[in-house]
Amino acid sequence: MNKKVIVIGAGFAGLSSAACLAKDGYDVTILEKNESVGGRARQFKAAGFTFDMGPSWYWMPDVFENFYNKFGYTTSDLYDLQRLDPAYKVHFGENDHVDIPANFDELVDLFESIEQGSGQNLKKFLDQAEYKYQVGINDLVYKPSKSLTEFFDWRIVSGVFKMDLFKSISSEIRKLFKNPKLIELLEFPVLFLGAKPQNTPALYSLMNYADLKLGTWYPKGGMHKIVEAMEKIAREQGVKIETGVEIDRFEYNNGTITSAISGSDRYDADAFVGAGDYHHIEQKLVDKKYRNYSEDYWDKRTMAPSSLLFYIGVDKKLKNLNHHNLFFDEDFTVHAQEIYDDPKWPSKPLFYVCAPSITDETVAPKGKENLFILIPTAPDLEDTEEMRERYYKIVMDRLEKLTKQKIDESVVYKKSYAHKDFKNDYHAFKGNAYGLANTLKQTAILKPSMHSKKLKNLLFTGQLTVPGPGVPPSLISGQVVAKEVAKSLKQ
Ligand SMILES: Cc1cc2nc3c(=O)[nH]c(=O)nc-3n(C[C@H](O)[C@H](O)[C@H](O)COP(=O)(O)OP(=O)(O)OC[C@H]3O[C@@H](n4cnc5c(N)ncnc54)[C@H](O)[C@@H]3O)c2cc1C
């Protein structure tokens, strides 16, 4: 009889861990509270439009490719992946925007046209970032971070200073670049990591390498193609997936979990993987005496931001927009302060618009545009319909002004999504969107542990544990936890 593993949650981390465990011969079942899989990357269709609900940036294609290779696939067997060129557009103000080209020589020229000498500095900066990416993404992030000794490897120890763990990315960027636009461009990828550039180790310039060298990609049909590919792989490996099953608690025997309970249903297994939000699984499902952390510990964590999102269908084609558009026409520092230092609804928010129908005719009816608007906000804010509407108006006015066209009058579909929805749909702690921020004090062994310290057969995966938030890290987190589960079942 194969040993049984229950995975709670069918986001990227849950699907990834389940597929790896099933490949290793375990009898794996995923239990997912929502009616469809994908977690924060679910998709919905309305009024002829197809909306990706969460992630829209496809970075680090090598991480996806490595995952698929394990199961005998290459990315092109699963979906049609295109590199976007330009990668994205940044609006700095009226009549003031730049397109980020995919070609690196053109990018160097663009930097040079904004600040003399910055082209050479960009090359220098990205050479260092490449080293961090090679060591970081190919090595460090695949460690379970149980103890510091995992990192006592010659490449890491000898390169520790080159990894720039103890400098902030903000200061490193400012040493090489003076122009505020270039600084914003290079600091923007850090927003994916959920912390202010001043509090993010310069190690994470590896994100700049991912952005500017490896490129921005898009799977035709939308980001949900990744979910579909992973679900297909998991099922082919024999994973059973039950949706609409919410786990409420566990039963225990002698320092182990025996069953996960959903209402009157019981799911017995030899090991359990918590692939839903870590805080929810351990604070709400695990008995107090078996928890790793206290509510106070969680309260002191720096959470990554939440977001106010709008999914919008427009009854005409729009101009002056790319697939990805960043609106940096207000002060980045003030908005960051209102997310992290003095949490409140932002006074003048920066925002992001994804218009996938610019490159993909399958996500909107002919002649119409599909828009996804994201405003990063502090977690744990009071989220009301009035507030959402107020921000819709602010952002729509700016979008119309900066892209020089009427949009609102042609909106035929509109749905908002924010803190309350993150809590209801995913049990997100404080309504976070992207999990736990990657600050120095929340990196590697300082993140909430993958292992339960008190229950031998409970492990955690996903964006609140190692390696951190984002689609590629969640995919990696699932692969790492699968190995840890296998080790614990062999003991
Ligand atoms: C708006 C938004 C934009 C983003 N943009 C990007 C981007 O462009 N690029 C990028 O790389 N990343 C992006 N991210 C981050 C990325 O989407 C996440 O880091 C990743 O999807 C998290 O995956 P996960 O498996 O850890 O968690 P989740 O996706 O949250 O999956 C956890 C699953 O567990 C289920 N669950 C929870 N509790 C229970 C329970 N008790 N019983 C059963 N099931 C349960 C939940 O329903 C959920 O399906 C974005 C995220 C958001 C929200």
The ligand as a Tripos MOL2 file, in Angstrom:
@<TRIPOS>MOLECULE
LIG
   53    58     1     0     0
SMALL
NO_CHARGES

@<TRIPOS>ATOM
      1 C1         -3.5690   40.2200   -7.5580 C.3       1 LIG1
      2 C2         -2.3190   39.4010   -7.5630 C.ar      1 LIG1
      3 C3         -1.3540   39.6310   -8.5370 C.ar      1 LIG1
      4 C4         -0.2020   38.8590   -8.5630 C.ar      1 LIG1
      5 N1          0.6950   39.0720   -9.5740 N.ar      1 LIG1
      6 C5          1.7270   38.2160   -9.7210 C.ar      1 LIG1
      7 C6          2.4940   38.2410  -10.9160 C.ar      1 LIG1
      8 O1          2.2070   39.0290  -11.8190 O.2       1 LIG1
      9 N2          3.5260   37.3640  -11.0320 N.ar      1 LIG1
     10 C7          3.8310   36.4620  -10.0430 C.ar      1 LIG1
     11 O2          4.7780   35.6770  -10.1950 O.2       1 LIG1
     12 N3          3.0860   36.4070   -8.9050 N.ar      1 LIG1
     13 C8          2.0280   37.2350   -8.7350 C.ar      1 LIG1
     14 N4          1.2230   37.1370   -7.6470 N.ar      1 LIG1
     15 C9          1.5820   36.2180   -6.5600 C.3       1 LIG1
     16 C10         1.1900   34.7730   -6.8700 C.3       1 LIG1
     17 O3         -0.0580   34.7300   -7.4970 O.3       1 LIG1
     18 C11         1.1300   33.9910   -5.5590 C.3       1 LIG1
     19 O4          2.3650   34.1220   -4.8720 O.3       1 LIG1
     20 C12         0.8450   32.5000   -5.7600 C.3       1 LIG1
     21 O5         -0.2240   32.3050   -6.6440 O.3       1 LIG1
     22 C13         0.5600   31.8700   -4.3950 C.3       1 LIG1
     23 O6          0.3320   30.5000   -4.5490 O.3       1 LIG1
     24 P1          0.0750   29.5930   -3.2840 P.3       1 LIG1
     25 O7         -0.0960   28.2050   -3.7980 O.co2     1 LIG1
     26 O8          1.1050   29.8270   -2.2510 O.co2     1 LIG1
     27 O9         -1.2850   30.1360   -2.6070 O.3       1 LIG1
     28 P2         -2.7800   30.2730   -3.1290 P.3       1 LIG1
     29 O10        -2.8260   30.5860   -4.5540 O.co2     1 LIG1
     30 O11        -3.4790   31.1920   -2.2130 O.co2     1 LIG1
     31 O12        -3.3900   28.8130   -2.9270 O.3       1 LIG1
     32 C14        -3.8120   28.3440   -1.6660 C.3       1 LIG1
     33 C15        -5.0940   27.5540   -1.8560 C.3       1 LIG1
     34 O13        -5.4680   26.9750   -0.5910 O.3       1 LIG1
     35 C16        -6.8850   26.9960   -0.4840 C.3       1 LIG1
     36 N5         -7.2570   26.8840    0.9250 N.ar      1 LIG1
     37 C17        -7.0040   27.7710    1.9260 C.ar      1 LIG1
     38 N6         -7.5100   27.3080    3.0940 N.ar      1 LIG1
     39 C18        -8.0960   26.1030    2.8340 C.ar      1 LIG1
     40 C19        -8.7830   25.1410    3.6410 C.ar      1 LIG1
     41 N7         -8.9830   25.3270    4.9670 N.pl3     1 LIG1
     42 N8         -9.2500   24.0060    3.0480 N.ar      1 LIG1
     43 C20        -9.0730   23.8040    1.7140 C.ar      1 LIG1
     44 N9         -8.4290   24.6930    0.9030 N.ar      1 LIG1
     45 C21        -7.9330   25.8190    1.4560 C.ar      1 LIG1
     46 C22        -7.2340   28.3520   -1.0910 C.3       1 LIG1
     47 O14        -8.5830   28.3960   -1.4890 O.3       1 LIG1
     48 C23        -6.2720   28.4220   -2.2770 C.3       1 LIG1
     49 O15        -6.8490   27.8740   -3.4570 O.3       1 LIG1
     50 C24         0.0330   37.8710   -7.5820 C.ar      1 LIG1
     51 C25        -0.9300   37.6340   -6.5940 C.ar      1 LIG1
     52 C26        -2.0990   38.3760   -6.5960 C.ar      1 LIG1
     53 C27        -3.1430   38.0860   -5.5670 C.3       1 LIG1
@<TRIPOS>BOND
     1     1     2 1
     2     2     3 ar
     3     2    52 ar
     4     3     4 ar
     5     4     5 ar
     6     4    50 ar
     7     5     6 ar
     8     6     7 ar
     9     6    13 1
    10     7     8 2
    11     7     9 ar
    12     9    10 ar
    13    10    11 2
    14    10    12 ar
    15    12    13 ar
    16    13    14 ar
    17    14    15 1
    18    14    50 ar
    19    15    16 1
    20    16    17 1
    21    16    18 1
    22    18    19 1
    23    18    20 1
    24    20    21 1
    25    20    22 1
    26    22    23 1
    27    23    24 1
    28    24    25 2
    29    24    26 1
    30    24    27 1
    31    27    28 1
    32    28    29 2
    33    28    30 1
    34    28    31 1
    35    31    32 1
    36    32    33 1
    37    33    34 1
    38    33    48 1
    39    34    35 1
    40    35    36 1
    41    35    46 1
    42    36    37 ar
    43    36    45 ar
    44    37    38 ar
    45    38    39 ar
    46    39    40 ar
    47    39    45 ar
    48    40    41 1
    49    40    42 ar
    50    42    43 ar
    51    43    44 ar
    52    44    45 ar
    53    46    47 1
    54    46    48 1
    55    48    49 1
    56    50    51 ar
    57    51    52 ar
    58    52    53 1
@<TRIPOS>SUBSTRUCTURE
     1 LIG1         1 GROUP 0 **** ****
